[in-house]
Amino acid sequence: MTNEEQSIASASSQSNPSDIRVVSRRDFLLASTAATAGIYLAGGDALAEPSESGKPTQAVTDKDREYMRQAIRLMRQAGVVDKTGGPFGAVIVKDGQVLAATGNSVLKDKDPSAHAEVNAIRQACRKIGSHDLSGAVLYSSCELCPMCYATAYWARIGKVFYAASWADYDDLFDDLAESKDMGKPYPQRLLAPQQILREEGQKVWQEFRKLPDGARY
């Protein structure tokens, strides 16, 4: 841990529970992506190891395969046929109902966040009229990049299935490299995140905590 990170951790622990909660969520996301980057078999499949959450490996059903094949068809449609973006597709299902099915549209929308999974999450949230997708299952044609994993995490997706691994296309896209970068200390990362004006940012959090009707999610 760098001196900067030690000071941040120390300040967080001395301030209030909300600060500690934010740090733990960030660390959870970073730890998961960094850990995922290093657990591949020679064939490119991720090891089926118990997660830190303790969730057991879920039995795969014919329905799961059906939804995944739909995601793979969308993958091909987006990347090979329509060329709206990279070959990525995603399907979101809850209680047997397909809430969203879409592909990558980064090139079409000129939007670097328009990954298939993010598009599907947005579509599903609009359909149910909520940001909360608790109990939903995400079927992704490829292993989730850190951005898509974080989006699924904040949407409270209950389970993720994926087909191709990062290692299957790391000669074309930077998912694996990005994950490894996020596992490094801030100063060593490509974007070198650097904290400034923390006290001014904290003042807004202090205001927000006092709001009786403040947005919570």
N, C-alpha and C positions, 0 to 999 in steps of 0.2 A: 504494500500500500504506500502511495506517495505521501509526502508531507501534506499536500493539499487535501488528499482524500481523508487522511487522518483528522485534519482539522474540521472537515465537513462532518465526518462521523461523530466527532466529539461535540461539535456544536449542535448537531441534531439530537443527540441523546440528552443534552442539557436544556433543550427548548421545550418541545411539547410532543405528545404522542403522534400528532399528524405528521410532523417532520420525519419521525422514525418510520412511519408507515410508508411514506413516499420512497424513502431510501430502500426499504426492504423490497418494494415492488420492482424498483429499477434493478436491484441486485438479482432478484428472481429471474427477470427476463434475460439479463446478461449471462447469468450462470447457466441457464437452460440452453441458450444458443451456443455458448462456448463448449458446454458438455456435449451437445449434439454433434458438434464439428469433429469430435474425436472418437466416435464409437461406431465406425464402419467396418463391416466385413470386407474381405477382398472383392466380393462380387458387387459391392456398392450398397447393400441393404443395411439398414440400421439394426443394431443389436436389439433384441426384444428384452430389455432390462426393466425392472420395476422403476417407476418414476419416483421422484422425491415426494410427490403428493401421496404415494402409497396406492394409487389406483392400479388395480390388476389389469393385465393385458386383456382386451375385450375380444371375445370370440367373433370371428368374421362370418357373416351370413351371406346367403345368396343376394339378399337385398342390398347389402353393403357393396358387393361386387357390381351389382346393377348400377347403383349410383356412381360408383367410381368409373365404370365404363362410360357413363354419361359425361363425367368430368373429362375423361380422356378424349372423347369425341369433340368436346368444346375446346380442348387443348389444341387439337389438330385444326379445327375450324379457324381458331384465332391466329395460330402461328403459321400454318401451311396454306390454307385456302384463302381466308380473307386478309391475312397479314395485318391485322389491327394492332398487333403487338407480339410479344414472345409467345411460344407454344405453351400456354398455361390455361387450365380450365378449373372451375370450381362449382360445386353443388352444395347447397345447404338444405338439410332436411330436419324437420321436427315433427314428431308424432306421426310419421309416415307421410307427411305432406312436404313436397318440394317448395321451399320458400324462395329459392333463388338458384339460377343456373346460368353461368356466364363465363366469358373468357377474358383474357388480358386485352386491354385497349390503350396501352401506353402511347403507341404511335398514332392511333386514330384520334384520341382525345388530347394528345400533346400534354399528357399528365403522367409524371413519373410514379405517382401513387396509384395509378389505375391498374393495379395487379388484379388477376382474376379473383383472388380471395377477398381483396378489399372491395372490389365491385360487387361481389356476391353478398358480402356482409351489408353493404349499403342498401342493396336491393331488398334483402330480407328484412332489414330494419324498417324500411319504408312500407313493406307489405304488412307487417304486424303493428306498425305505428309505435315502435319503441326501440330504444338503443340496446335493450336487454334481450339477448338470444339464449338465455339459460335453457338447457335441455336440448339445444339443437346440435346436430352433427355436421361437421364440415368435411366434405370429400374434395381433396385437392389432387390434381393430376401430378403435382410435384411437391416436394418437401417445402414447408413454409419458410420464406425468408424471414429475417428478424422483424421487418415491418408488418408482414401479414400475421406472424405469430402474435405480435403485440396487439394488433387490431382484433384478432380472435379472442385474445385474453381479455381485453377491455369489453368486448361484446358478450363475454361470459359464455362463449361456446363451450359445450360440455365435452366434446370429443372430436378429435381430428384423425382422419385417415389420409394417407398420401400414397402415390404410386412411385414415380421416379425420385431418386435421391439427388442431393446436391452434386455428389460425385459423378452422377451420370451426365451432367452437362456443365461441369466447372470450366470447360474449355470455351464456353460460350457466354455464360452469365456468372456474375460475381457473388452469388448467394453464400458460397462456402467462404470466400475471401472476406466478405462483409461480416460473417459470423465470427471469424477468427479475429478480425479487427476490433469488434465490440468487446471481445474478451480481454483486450489489452488495457493497461492503465491509460487514463485520459491523454497524457502528454505523448504517448506512443501511437495513438490512433491517427488515422489518415486525416480526420477533421480536427484533431487536437482540441476537444472541448475545453473551454477555459471559463471559469466562473468570475463574473464581475457584478458589481452593484447588488450584492446579495441582500444587504440590509433594506434597500429600497423594494426589492421583490418581496421580502418578508412582511413589509408593511401592508401590502395588498392581501396577503394571506391572513394577517391579523384582522383586517376589515372583513374579509370573507367569513371568518369563523363567527363573527358577531351577528351575521345576517340570520334571522330566524327562518327565512325562506330561501336560503342559499342553495344553489344547484348541487345536488349530491348524486353520484353514480359510482 
